[in-house]
Structure formats: structure tokens, C-alpha cells
């Protein structure tokens, strides 16, 4: 899956919500806090982590390339 960034960055939990990978922002925050999200292969625990072009986010079996 690919996501075209419109601004300088998007917060991680918002990215998950925009792509309909979760039903709510609260669910997105919970998934991140529980350690189920990786950014460039590293577990990302910051719900509001700034995601930039070139980042690769992994959630379960979904890989998101941000460009």
C-alpha cells in the first residue's frame, strides 16, 4: 500500500485512521501503544510520531510506503 503525503508529515495514529486500518483514532493509539506498529523495521511506540516521505510503516500484514 502506498500513501502520498500532502504536507511535511502526518502523525502516525492519523495515518492509520486515514487509511482505514482502524475504526477510530483511539483504536489507532492503542495499536501503537501495544507495540504492533513498526517504522523502518523498528517498533514505534509514539502515537504522534511524525511520519515523513520515505518512511515504511508495518501494521500486521500491511506495509505502507509513504511518498
CHARMM-style PDB file with segment names, atoms N, HN, CA, C and O in Angstrom:
ATOM      1  N   UNK     1       0.859  -1.168   0.000  1.00  0.00      PROA
ATOM      2  CA  UNK     1       0.000   0.000   0.000  1.00  0.00      PROA
ATOM      3  C   UNK     1       0.908   1.234   0.000  1.00  0.00      PROA
ATOM      4  O   UNK     1       1.959   1.253   0.640  1.00  0.00      PROA
ATOM      5  N   UNK     2       0.478   2.249  -0.726  1.00  0.00      PROA
ATOM      6  HN  UNK     2      -0.376   2.234  -1.246  1.00  0.00      PROA
ATOM      7  CA  UNK     2       1.253   3.486  -0.776  1.00  0.00      PROA
ATOM      8  C   UNK     2       0.391   4.646  -0.301  1.00  0.00      PROA
ATOM      9  O   UNK     2      -0.821   4.657  -0.515  1.00  0.00      PROA
ATOM     10  N   UNK     3       1.023   5.624   0.345  1.00  0.00      PROA
ATOM     11  HN  UNK     3       2.008   5.615   0.519  1.00  0.00      PROA
ATOM     12  CA  UNK     3       0.316   6.811   0.814  1.00  0.00      PROA
ATOM     13  C   UNK     3       1.092   8.040   0.379  1.00  0.00      PROA
ATOM     14  O   UNK     3       2.266   8.199   0.714  1.00  0.00      PROA
ATOM     15  N   UNK     4       0.421   8.911  -0.375  1.00  0.00      PROA
ATOM     16  HN  UNK     4      -0.532   8.781  -0.648  1.00  0.00      PROA
ATOM     17  CA  UNK     4       1.066  10.149  -0.818  1.00  0.00      PROA
ATOM     18  C   UNK     4       0.859  11.229   0.231  1.00  0.00      PROA
ATOM     19  O   UNK     4      -0.270  11.618   0.529  1.00  0.00      PROA
ATOM     20  N   UNK     5       1.961  11.703   0.783  1.00  0.00      PROA
ATOM     21  HN  UNK     5       2.878  11.387   0.541  1.00  0.00      PROA
ATOM     22  CA  UNK     5       1.935  12.719   1.821  1.00  0.00      PROA
ATOM     23  C   UNK     5       1.628  14.068   1.190  1.00  0.00      PROA
ATOM     24  O   UNK     5       2.278  14.467   0.223  1.00  0.00      PROA
ATOM     25  N   UNK     6       0.641  14.772   1.733  1.00  0.00      PROA
ATOM     26  HN  UNK     6       0.113  14.448   2.519  1.00  0.00      PROA
ATOM     27  CA  UNK     6       0.245  16.073   1.188  1.00  0.00      PROA
ATOM     28  C   UNK     6       0.976  17.221   1.903  1.00  0.00      PROA
ATOM     29  O   UNK     6       1.175  18.289   1.324  1.00  0.00      PROA
ATOM     30  N   UNK     7       1.369  16.998   3.147  1.00  0.00      PROA
ATOM     31  HN  UNK     7       1.207  16.131   3.617  1.00  0.00      PROA
ATOM     32  CA  UNK     7       2.054  18.011   3.942  1.00  0.00      PROA
ATOM     33  C   UNK     7       3.472  17.538   4.248  1.00  0.00      PROA
ATOM     34  O   UNK     7       3.943  16.558   3.671  1.00  0.00      PROA
ATOM     35  N   UNK     8       4.144  18.233   5.154  1.00  0.00      PROA
ATOM     36  HN  UNK     8       3.761  19.029   5.623  1.00  0.00      PROA
ATOM     37  CA  UNK     8       5.509  17.860   5.525  1.00  0.00      PROA
ATOM     38  C   UNK     8       5.536  16.508   6.238  1.00  0.00      PROA
ATOM     39  O   UNK     8       6.467  15.723   6.058  1.00  0.00      PROA
ATOM     40  N   UNK     9       4.507  16.241   7.048  1.00  0.00      PROA
ATOM     41  HN  UNK     9       3.751  16.878   7.194  1.00  0.00      PROA
ATOM     42  CA  UNK     9       4.420  14.981   7.791  1.00  0.00      PROA
ATOM     43  C   UNK     9       2.969  14.711   8.166  1.00  0.00      PROA
ATOM     44  O   UNK     9       2.103  15.573   8.019  1.00  0.00      PROA
ATOM     45  N   UNK    10       2.718  13.490   8.657  1.00  0.00      PROA
ATOM     46  HN  UNK    10       3.422  12.790   8.777  1.00  0.00      PROA
ATOM     47  CA  UNK    10       1.426  13.124   9.233  1.00  0.00      PROA
ATOM     48  C   UNK    10       1.725  12.340  10.510  1.00  0.00      PROA
ATOM     49  O   UNK    10       2.671  11.554  10.556  1.00  0.00      PROA
ATOM     50  N   UNK    11       0.923  12.554  11.532  1.00  0.00      PROA
ATOM     51  HN  UNK    11       0.154  13.191  11.495  1.00  0.00      PROA
ATOM     52  CA  UNK    11       1.114  11.810  12.777  1.00  0.00      PROA
ATOM     53  C   UNK    11       0.687  10.362  12.552  1.00  0.00      PROA
ATOM     54  O   UNK    11      -0.270  10.085  11.828  1.00  0.00      PROA
ATOM     55  N   UNK    12       1.410   9.453  13.182  1.00  0.00      PROA
ATOM     56  HN  UNK    12       2.187   9.678  13.770  1.00  0.00      PROA
ATOM     57  CA  UNK    12       1.210   8.021  12.967  1.00  0.00      PROA
ATOM     58  C   UNK    12      -0.235   7.583  13.166  1.00  0.00      PROA
ATOM     59  O   UNK    12      -0.792   6.899  12.307  1.00  0.00      PROA
ATOM     60  N   UNK    13      -0.849   7.962  14.275  1.00  0.00      PROA
ATOM     61  HN  UNK    13      -0.397   8.518  14.972  1.00  0.00      PROA
ATOM     62  CA  UNK    13      -2.214   7.487  14.529  1.00  0.00      PROA
ATOM     63  C   UNK    13      -3.183   8.029  13.476  1.00  0.00      PROA
ATOM     64  O   UNK    13      -4.157   7.359  13.134  1.00  0.00      PROA
ATOM     65  N   UNK    14      -2.926   9.230  12.960  1.00  0.00      PROA
ATOM     66  HN  UNK    14      -2.134   9.774  13.238  1.00  0.00      PROA
ATOM     67  CA  UNK    14      -3.782   9.801  11.914  1.00  0.00      PROA
ATOM     68  C   UNK    14      -3.618   9.043  10.601  1.00  0.00      PROA
ATOM     69  O   UNK    14      -4.589   8.847   9.870  1.00  0.00      PROA
ATOM     70  N   UNK    15      -2.396   8.619  10.303  1.00  0.00      PROA
ATOM     71  HN  UNK    15      -1.608   8.778  10.898  1.00  0.00      PROA
ATOM     72  CA  UNK    15      -2.145   7.836   9.090  1.00  0.00      PROA
ATOM     73  C   UNK    15      -2.942   6.537   9.122  1.00  0.00      PROA
ATOM     74  O   UNK    15      -3.574   6.166   8.133  1.00  0.00      PROA
ATOM     75  N   UNK    16      -2.910   5.858  10.244  1.00  0.00      PROA
ATOM     76  HN  UNK    16      -2.396   6.160  11.047  1.00  0.00      PROA
ATOM     77  CA  UNK    16      -3.650   4.600  10.376  1.00  0.00      PROA
ATOM     78  C   UNK    16      -5.150   4.825  10.193  1.00  0.00      PROA
ATOM     79  O   UNK    16      -5.838   3.999   9.595  1.00  0.00      PROA
ATOM     80  N   UNK    17      -5.644   5.929  10.702  1.00  0.00      PROA
ATOM     81  HN  UNK    17      -5.085   6.600  11.188  1.00  0.00      PROA
ATOM     82  CA  UNK    17      -7.072   6.258  10.589  1.00  0.00      PROA
ATOM     83  C   UNK    17      -7.436   6.623   9.151  1.00  0.00      PROA
ATOM     84  O   UNK    17      -8.441   6.145   8.626  1.00  0.00      PROA
ATOM     85  N   UNK    18      -6.627   7.465   8.513  1.00  0.00      PROA
ATOM     86  HN  UNK    18      -5.810   7.854   8.939  1.00  0.00      PROA
ATOM     87  CA  UNK    18      -6.890   7.901   7.138  1.00  0.00      PROA
ATOM     88  C   UNK    18      -6.939   6.713   6.174  1.00  0.00      PROA
ATOM     89  O   UNK    18      -7.733   6.703   5.234  1.00  0.00      PROA
ATOM     90  N   UNK    19      -6.094   5.724   6.412  1.00  0.00      PROA
ATOM     91  HN  UNK    19      -5.449   5.733   7.176  1.00  0.00      PROA
ATOM     92  CA  UNK    19      -6.038   4.560   5.533  1.00  0.00      PROA
ATOM     93  C   UNK    19      -7.065   3.487   5.904  1.00  0.00      PROA
ATOM     94  O   UNK    19      -7.061   2.400   5.328  1.00  0.00      PROA
ATOM     95  N   UNK    20      -7.939   3.789   6.858  1.00  0.00      PROA
ATOM     96  HN  UNK    20      -7.942   4.672   7.327  1.00  0.00      PROA
ATOM     97  CA  UNK    20      -8.991   2.867   7.302  1.00  0.00      PROA
ATOM     98  C   UNK    20      -8.448   1.539   7.808  1.00  0.00      PROA
ATOM     99  O   UNK    20      -9.084   0.498   7.636  1.00  0.00      PROA
ATOM    100  N   UNK    21      -7.274   1.572   8.431  1.00  0.00      PROA
ATOM    101  HN  UNK    21      -6.758   2.417   8.571  1.00  0.00      PROA
ATOM    102  CA  UNK    21      -6.721   0.357   9.038  1.00  0.00      PROA
ATOM    103  C   UNK    21      -7.293   0.133  10.432  1.00  0.00      PROA
ATOM    104  O   UNK    21      -7.160  -0.947  11.008  1.00  0.00      PROA
ATOM    105  N   UNK    22      -7.934   1.178  10.966  1.00  0.00      PROA
ATOM    106  HN  UNK    22      -8.042   2.056  10.498  1.00  0.00      PROA
ATOM    107  CA  UNK    22      -8.582   1.118  12.280  1.00  0.00      PROA
ATOM    108  C   UNK    22      -9.934   1.818  12.175  1.00  0.00      PROA
ATOM    109  O   UNK    22     -10.190   2.555  11.223  1.00  0.00      PROA
ATOM    110  N   UNK    23     -10.784   1.582  13.150  1.00  0.00      PROA
ATOM    111  HN  UNK    23     -10.576   0.983  13.923  1.00  0.00      PROA
ATOM    112  CA  UNK    23     -12.116   2.199  13.139  1.00  0.00      PROA
ATOM    113  C   UNK    23     -12.134   3.580  13.783  1.00  0.00      PROA
ATOM    114  O   UNK    23     -13.021   4.387  13.507  1.00  0.00      PROA
ATOM    115  N   UNK    24     -11.141   3.853  14.653  1.00  0.00      PROA
ATOM    116  HN  UNK    24     -10.420   3.197  14.877  1.00  0.00      PROA
ATOM    117  CA  UNK    24     -11.141   5.136  15.360  1.00  0.00      PROA
ATOM    118  C   UNK    24      -9.724   5.556  15.711  1.00  0.00      PROA
ATOM    119  O   UNK    24      -8.793   4.751  15.677  1.00  0.00      PROA
ATOM    120  N   UNK    25      -9.582   6.814  16.045  1.00  0.00      PROA
ATOM    121  HN  UNK    25     -10.339   7.468  16.073  1.00  0.00      PROA
ATOM    122  CA  UNK    25      -8.292   7.322  16.493  1.00  0.00      PROA
ATOM    123  C   UNK    25      -7.858   6.641  17.781  1.00  0.00      PROA
ATOM    124  O   UNK    25      -6.671   6.384  17.983  1.00  0.00      PROA
ATOM    125  N   UNK    26      -8.816   6.349  18.651  1.00  0.00      PROA
ATOM    126  HN  UNK    26      -9.780   6.558  18.486  1.00  0.00      PROA
ATOM    127  CA  UNK    26      -8.500   5.675  19.913  1.00  0.00      PROA
ATOM    128  C   UNK    26      -7.942   4.278  19.653  1.00  0.00      PROA
ATOM    129  O   UNK    26      -7.003   3.847  20.322  1.00  0.00      PROA
ATOM    130  N   UNK    27      -8.514   3.579  18.689  1.00  0.00      PROA
ATOM    131  HN  UNK    27      -9.277   3.930  18.145  1.00  0.00      PROA
ATOM    132  CA  UNK    27      -8.022   2.247  18.345  1.00  0.00      PROA
ATOM    133  C   UNK    27      -6.609   2.340  17.765  1.00  0.00      PROA
ATOM    134  O   UNK    27      -5.753   1.509  18.069  1.00  0.00      PROA
ATOM    135  N   UNK    28      -6.374   3.342  16.939  1.00  0.00      PROA
ATOM    136  HN  UNK    28      -7.069   4.017  16.692  1.00  0.00      PROA
ATOM    137  CA  UNK    28      -5.041   3.542  16.361  1.00  0.00      PROA
ATOM    138  C   UNK    28      -4.015   3.776  17.458  1.00  0.00      PROA
ATOM    139  O   UNK    28      -2.927   3.200  17.428  1.00  0.00      PROA
ATOM    140  N   UNK    29      -4.355   4.615  18.422  1.00  0.00      PROA
ATOM    141  HN  UNK    29      -5.239   5.083  18.446  1.00  0.00      PROA
ATOM    142  CA  UNK    29      -3.437   4.910  19.528  1.00  0.00      PROA
ATOM    143  C   UNK    29      -3.147   3.653  20.343  1.00  0.00      PROA
ATOM    144  O   UNK    29      -2.016   3.448  20.784  1.00  0.00      PROA
ATOM    145  N   UNK    30      -4.154   2.815  20.544  1.00  0.00      PROA
ATOM    146  HN  UNK    30      -5.073   2.981  20.186  1.00  0.00      PROA
ATOM    147  CA  UNK    30      -3.986   1.589  21.311  1.00  0.00      PROA
ATOM    148  C   UNK    30      -3.060   0.609  20.584  1.00  0.00      PROA
ATOM    149  O   UNK    30      -2.191   0.000  21.206  1.00  0.00      PROA
ATOM    150  N   UNK    31      -3.243   0.459  19.283  1.00  0.00      PROA
ATOM    151  HN  UNK    31      -3.949   0.954  18.777  1.00  0.00      PROA
ATOM    152  CA  UNK    31      -2.405  -0.439  18.491  1.00  0.00      PROA
ATOM    153  C   UNK    31      -0.940  -0.008  18.554  1.00  0.00      PROA
ATOM    154  O   UNK    31      -0.042  -0.839  18.691  1.00  0.00      PROA
ATOM    155  N   UNK    32      -0.714   1.303  18.451  1.00  0.00      PROA
ATOM    156  HN  UNK    32      -1.444   1.978  18.340  1.00  0.00      PROA
ATOM    157  CA  UNK    32       0.653   1.825  18.527  1.00  0.00      PROA
ATOM    158  C   UNK    32       1.231   1.589  19.923  1.00  0.00      PROA
ATOM    159  O   UNK    32       2.349   1.091  20.060  1.00  0.00      PROA
ATOM    160  N   UNK    33       0.472   1.946  20.949  1.00  0.00      PROA
ATOM    161  HN  UNK    33      -0.436   2.350  20.837  1.00  0.00      PROA
ATOM    162  CA  UNK    33       0.946   1.798  22.332  1.00  0.00      PROA
ATOM    163  C   UNK    33       1.250   0.346  22.682  1.00  0.00      PROA
ATOM    164  O   UNK    33       2.129   0.081  23.503  1.00  0.00      PROA
ATOM    165  N   UNK    34       0.541  -0.592  22.076  1.00  0.00      PROA
ATOM    166  HN  UNK    34      -0.173  -0.376  21.409  1.00  0.00      PROA
ATOM    167  CA  UNK    34       0.752  -2.017  22.344  1.00  0.00      PROA
ATOM    168  C   UNK    34       1.914  -2.611  21.552  1.00  0.00      PROA
ATOM    169  O   UNK    34       2.206  -3.801  21.676  1.00  0.00      PROA
ATOM    170  N   UNK    35       2.584  -1.779  20.733  1.00  0.00      PROA
ATOM    171  HN  UNK    35       2.347  -0.813  20.633  1.00  0.00      PROA
ATOM    172  CA  UNK    35       3.782  -2.235  20.024  1.00  0.00      PROA
ATOM    173  C   UNK    35       3.531  -3.003  18.742  1.00  0.00      PROA
ATOM    174  O   UNK    35       4.381  -3.782  18.311  1.00  0.00      PROA
ATOM    175  N   UNK    36       2.358  -2.791  18.117  1.00  0.00      PROA
ATOM    176  HN  UNK    36       1.667  -2.158  18.468  1.00  0.00      PROA
ATOM    177  CA  UNK    36       2.020  -3.526  16.898  1.00  0.00      PROA
ATOM    178  C   UNK    36       2.405  -2.808  15.612  1.00  0.00      PROA
ATOM    179  O   UNK    36       2.105  -3.294  14.521  1.00  0.00      PROA
ATOM    180  N   UNK    37       3.070  -1.650  15.726  1.00  0.00      PROA
ATOM    181  HN  UNK    37       3.314  -1.256  16.612  1.00  0.00      PROA
ATOM    182  CA  UNK    37       3.417  -0.861  14.547  1.00  0.00      PROA
ATOM    183  C   UNK    37       4.935  -0.711  14.467  1.00  0.00      PROA
ATOM    184  O   UNK    37       5.603  -0.457  15.469  1.00  0.00      PROA
ATOM    185  N   UNK    38       5.465  -0.874  13.252  1.00  0.00      PROA
ATOM    186  HN  UNK    38       4.923  -1.081  12.438  1.00  0.00      PROA
ATOM    187  CA  UNK    38       6.895  -0.700  13.022  1.00  0.00      PROA
ATOM    188  C   UNK    38       7.112   0.402  11.998  1.00  0.00      PROA
ATOM    189  O   UNK    38       6.334   0.555  11.056  1.00  0.00      PROA
ATOM    190  N   UNK    39       8.178   1.165  12.194  1.00  0.00      PROA
ATOM    191  HN  UNK    39       8.810   1.041  12.958  1.00  0.00      PROA
ATOM    192  CA  UNK    39       8.592   2.189  11.241  1.00  0.00      PROA
ATOM    193  C   UNK    39      10.020   1.864  10.847  1.00  0.00      PROA
ATOM    194  O   UNK    39      10.928   1.902  11.678  1.00  0.00      PROA
ATOM    195  N   UNK    40      10.214   1.545   9.585  1.00  0.00      PROA
ATOM    196  HN  UNK    40       9.477   1.514   8.910  1.00  0.00      PROA
ATOM    197  CA  UNK    40      11.527   1.154   9.066  1.00  0.00      PROA
ATOM    198  C   UNK    40      12.103  -0.021   9.865  1.00  0.00      PROA
ATOM    199  O   UNK    40      13.305  -0.071  10.127  1.00  0.00      PROA
ATOM    200  N   UNK    41      11.240  -0.962  10.246  1.00  0.00      PROA
ATOM    201  HN  UNK    41      10.264  -0.922  10.033  1.00  0.00      PROA
ATOM    202  CA  UNK    41      11.668  -2.166  10.927  1.00  0.00      PROA
ATOM    203  C   UNK    41      11.774  -2.064  12.433  1.00  0.00      PROA
ATOM    204  O   UNK    41      11.960  -3.080  13.104  1.00  0.00      PROA
ATOM    205  N   UNK    42      11.661  -0.864  12.986  1.00  0.00      PROA
ATOM    206  HN  UNK    42      11.510  -0.039  12.441  1.00  0.00      PROA
ATOM    207  CA  UNK    42      11.762  -0.655  14.433  1.00  0.00      PROA
ATOM    208  C   UNK    42      10.373  -0.440  15.027  1.00  0.00      PROA
ATOM    209  O   UNK    42       9.545   0.253  14.437  1.00  0.00      PROA
ATOM    210  N   UNK    43      10.118  -1.029  16.187  1.00  0.00      PROA
ATOM    211  HN  UNK    43      10.791  -1.592  16.666  1.00  0.00      PROA
ATOM    212  CA  UNK    43       8.830  -0.835  16.852  1.00  0.00      PROA
ATOM    213  C   UNK    43       8.672   0.648  17.182  1.00  0.00      PROA
ATOM    214  O   UNK    43       9.574   1.270  17.743  1.00  0.00      PROA
ATOM    215  N   UNK    44       7.523   1.198  16.830  1.00  0.00      PROA
ATOM    216  HN  UNK    44       6.790   0.692  16.375  1.00  0.00      PROA
ATOM    217  CA  UNK    44       7.223   2.612  17.087  1.00  0.00      PROA
ATOM    218  C   UNK    44       6.132   2.697  18.140  1.00  0.00      PROA
ATOM    219  O   UNK    44       5.012   2.240  17.915  1.00  0.00      PROA
ATOM    220  N   UNK    45       6.454   3.278  19.285  1.00  0.00      PROA
ATOM    221  HN  UNK    45       7.364   3.649  19.468  1.00  0.00      PROA
ATOM    222  CA  UNK    45       5.507   3.379  20.394  1.00  0.00      PROA
ATOM    223  C   UNK    45       4.923   4.778  20.554  1.00  0.00      PROA
ATOM    224  O   UNK    45       4.051   4.993  21.397  1.00  0.00      PROA
ATOM    225  N   UNK    46       5.397   5.729  19.751  1.00  0.00      PROA
ATOM    226  HN  UNK    46       6.104   5.554  19.067  1.00  0.00      PROA
ATOM    227  CA  UNK    46       4.903   7.109  19.856  1.00  0.00      PROA
ATOM    228  C   UNK    46       3.687   7.274  18.946  1.00  0.00      PROA
ATOM    229  O   UNK    46       3.797   7.187  17.723  1.00  0.00      PROA
ATOM    230  N   UNK    47       2.529   7.512  19.558  1.00  0.00      PROA
ATOM    231  HN  UNK    47       2.440   7.583  20.552  1.00  0.00      PROA
ATOM    232  CA  UNK    47       1.281   7.646  18.807  1.00  0.00      PROA
ATOM    233  C   UNK    47       1.340   8.826  17.842  1.00  0.00      PROA
ATOM    234  O   UNK    47       0.783   8.770  16.746  1.00  0.00      PROA
ATOM    235  N   UNK    48       2.010   9.878  18.254  1.00  0.00      PROA
ATOM    236  HN  UNK    48       2.462   9.923  19.145  1.00  0.00      PROA
ATOM    237  CA  UNK    48       2.076  11.100  17.455  1.00  0.00      PROA
ATOM    238  C   UNK    48       3.404  11.230  16.706  1.00  0.00      PROA
ATOM    239  O   UNK    48       3.804  12.334  16.337  1.00  0.00      PROA
ATOM    240  N   UNK    49       4.086  10.104  16.482  1.00  0.00      PROA
ATOM    241  HN  UNK    49       3.761   9.207  16.782  1.00  0.00      PROA
ATOM    242  CA  UNK    49       5.343  10.134  15.728  1.00  0.00      PROA
ATOM    243  C   UNK    49       5.085  10.775  14.373  1.00  0.00      PROA
ATOM    244  O   UNK    49       4.086  10.483  13.716  1.00  0.00      PROA
ATOM    245  N   UNK    50       5.989  11.646  13.963  1.00  0.00      PROA
ATOM    246  HN  UNK    50       6.801  11.884  14.497  1.00  0.00      PROA
ATOM    247  CA  UNK    50       5.850  12.327  12.670  1.00  0.00      PROA
ATOM    248  C   UNK    50       6.340  11.398  11.567  1.00  0.00      PROA
ATOM    249  O   UNK    50       7.504  10.997  11.546  1.00  0.00      PROA
ATOM    250  N   UNK    51       5.446  11.066  10.663  1.00  0.00      PROA
ATOM    251  HN  UNK    51       4.501  11.392  10.680  1.00  0.00      PROA
ATOM    252  CA  UNK    51       5.768  10.183   9.549  1.00  0.00      PROA
ATOM    253  C   UNK    51       6.055  11.046   8.328  1.00  0.00      PROA
ATOM    254  O   UNK    51       5.236  11.876   7.933  1.00  0.00      PROA
ATOM    255  N   UNK    52       7.231  10.840   7.734  1.00  0.00      PROA
ATOM    256  HN  UNK    52       7.897  10.166   8.055  1.00  0.00      PROA
ATOM    257  CA  UNK    52       7.691  11.640   6.598  1.00  0.00      PROA
ATOM    258  C   UNK    52       7.801  10.784   5.342  1.00  0.00      PROA
ATOM    259  O   UNK    52       7.681   9.560   5.394  1.00  0.00      PROA
ATOM    260  N   UNK    53       8.030  11.445   4.221  1.00  0.00      PROA
ATOM    261  HN  UNK    53       8.128  12.439   4.179  1.00  0.00      PROA
ATOM    262  CA  UNK    53       8.271  10.732   2.966  1.00  0.00      PROA
ATOM    263  C   UNK    53       9.460   9.792   3.152  1.00  0.00      PROA
ATOM    264  O   UNK    53      10.456  10.149   3.780  1.00  0.00      PROA
ATOM    265  N   UNK    54       9.341   8.600   2.602  1.00  0.00      PROA
ATOM    266  HN  UNK    54       8.531   8.311   2.092  1.00  0.00      PROA
ATOM    267  CA  UNK    54      10.415   7.612   2.714  1.00  0.00      PROA
ATOM    268  C   UNK    54      10.239   6.640   3.864  1.00  0.00      PROA
ATOM    269  O   UNK    54      10.914   5.612   3.907  1.00  0.00      PROA
ATOM    270  N   UNK    55       9.344   6.943   4.800  1.00  0.00      PROA
ATOM    271  HN  UNK    55       8.796   7.779   4.765  1.00  0.00      PROA
ATOM    272  CA  UNK    55       9.094   6.026   5.910  1.00  0.00      PROA
ATOM    273  C   UNK    55       8.304   4.816   5.402  1.00  0.00      PROA
ATOM    274  O   UNK    55       7.491   4.919   4.483  1.00  0.00      PROA
ATOM    275  N   UNK    56       8.567   3.682   6.023  1.00  0.00      PROA
ATOM    276  HN  UNK    56       9.227   3.598   6.769  1.00  0.00      PROA
ATOM    277  CA  UNK    56       7.844   2.448   5.703  1.00  0.00      PROA
ATOM    278  C   UNK    56       7.227   1.946   6.994  1.00  0.00      PROA
ATOM    279  O   UNK    56       7.930   1.562   7.928  1.00  0.00      PROA
ATOM    280  N   UNK    57       5.910   1.955   7.033  1.00  0.00      PROA
ATOM    281  HN  UNK    57       5.339   2.267   6.274  1.00  0.00      PROA
ATOM    282  CA  UNK    57       5.158   1.581   8.224  1.00  0.00      PROA
ATOM    283  C   UNK    57       4.599   0.175   8.030  1.00  0.00      PROA
ATOM    284  O   UNK    57       4.066  -0.147   6.968  1.00  0.00      PROA
ATOM    285  N   UNK    58       4.724  -0.655   9.057  1.00  0.00      PROA
ATOM    286  HN  UNK    58       5.157  -0.393   9.920  1.00  0.00      PROA
ATOM    287  CA  UNK    58       4.185  -2.012   9.014  1.00  0.00      PROA
ATOM    288  C   UNK    58       3.191  -2.191  10.161  1.00  0.00      PROA
ATOM    289  O   UNK    58       3.502  -1.920  11.320  1.00  0.00      PROA
ATOM    290  N   UNK    59       2.001  -2.647   9.815  1.00  0.00      PROA
ATOM    291  HN  UNK    59       1.748  -2.867   8.873  1.00  0.00      PROA
ATOM    292  CA  UNK    59       0.961  -2.947  10.796  1.00  0.00      PROA
ATOM    293  C   UNK    59       0.394  -4.301  10.413  1.00  0.00      PROA
ATOM    294  O   UNK    59      -0.222  -4.446   9.357  1.00  0.00      PROA
ATOM    295  N   UNK    60       0.600  -5.291  11.269  1.00  0.00      PROA
ATOM    296  HN  UNK    60       1.100  -5.173  12.127  1.00  0.00      PROA
ATOM    297  CA  UNK    60       0.176  -6.671  10.979  1.00  0.00      PROA
ATOM    298  C   UNK    60       0.779  -7.075   9.640  1.00  0.00      PROA
ATOM    299  O   UNK    60       2.000  -7.052   9.484  1.00  0.00      PROA
ATOM    300  N   UNK    61      -0.058  -7.446   8.668  1.00  0.00      PROA
ATOM    301  HN  UNK    61      -1.050  -7.465   8.794  1.00  0.00      PROA
ATOM    302  CA  UNK    61       0.459  -7.882   7.367  1.00  0.00      PROA
ATOM    303  C   UNK    61       0.388  -6.773   6.316  1.00  0.00      PROA
ATOM    304  O   UNK    61       0.521  -7.043   5.122  1.00  0.00      PROA
ATOM    305  N   UNK    62       0.180  -5.530   6.753  1.00  0.00      PROA
ATOM    306  HN  UNK    62       0.072  -5.311   7.723  1.00  0.00      PROA
ATOM    307  CA  UNK    62       0.083  -4.388   5.828  1.00  0.00      PROA
ATOM    308  C   UNK    62       1.359  -3.552   5.905  1.00  0.00      PROA
ATOM    309  O   UNK    62       1.808  -3.175   6.987  1.00  0.00      PROA
ATOM    310  N   UNK    63       1.931  -3.272   4.737  1.00  0.00      PROA
ATOM    311  HN  UNK    63       1.566  -3.579   3.858  1.00  0.00      PROA
ATOM    312  CA  UNK    63       3.098  -2.410   4.644  1.00  0.00      PROA
ATOM    313  C   UNK    63       2.687  -1.142   3.898  1.00  0.00      PROA
ATOM    314  O   UNK    63       2.098  -1.202   2.819  1.00  0.00      PROA
ATOM    315  N   UNK    64       3.010   0.011   4.496  1.00  0.00      PROA
ATOM    316  HN  UNK    64       3.488   0.060   5.373  1.00  0.00      PROA
ATOM    317  CA  UNK    64       2.654   1.298   3.913  1.00  0.00      PROA
ATOM    318  C   UNK    64       3.922   2.037   3.539  1.00  0.00      PROA
ATOM    319  O   UNK    64       4.766   2.304   4.395  1.00  0.00      PROA
ATOM    320  N   UNK    65       4.061   2.368   2.263  1.00  0.00      PROA
ATOM    321  HN  UNK    65       3.376   2.151   1.568  1.00  0.00      PROA
ATOM    322  CA  UNK    65       5.182   3.172   1.803  1.00  0.00      PROA
ATOM    323  C   UNK    65       4.697   4.618   1.695  1.00  0.00      PROA
ATOM    324  O   UNK    65       3.746   4.904   0.968  1.00  0.00      PROA
ATOM    325  N   UNK    66       5.346   5.520   2.414  1.00  0.00      PROA
ATOM    326  HN  UNK    66       6.119   5.287   3.004  1.00  0.00      PROA
ATOM    327  CA  UNK    66       4.956   6.929   2.402  1.00  0.00      PROA
ATOM    328  C   UNK    66       5.833   7.656   1.385  1.00  0.00      PROA
ATOM    329  O   UNK    66       7.060   7.583   1.444  1.00  0.00      PROA
ATOM    330  N   UNK    67       5.187   8.358   0.449  1.00  0.00      PROA
ATOM    331  HN  UNK    67       4.190   8.417   0.401  1.00  0.00      PROA
ATOM    332  CA  UNK    67       5.945   9.108  -0.549  1.00  0.00      PROA
ATOM    333  C   UNK    67       5.367  10.492  -0.759  1.00  0.00      PROA
ATOM    334  OT1 UNK    67       5.884  11.261  -1.569  1.00  0.00      PROA
TER     335      UNK     67
END
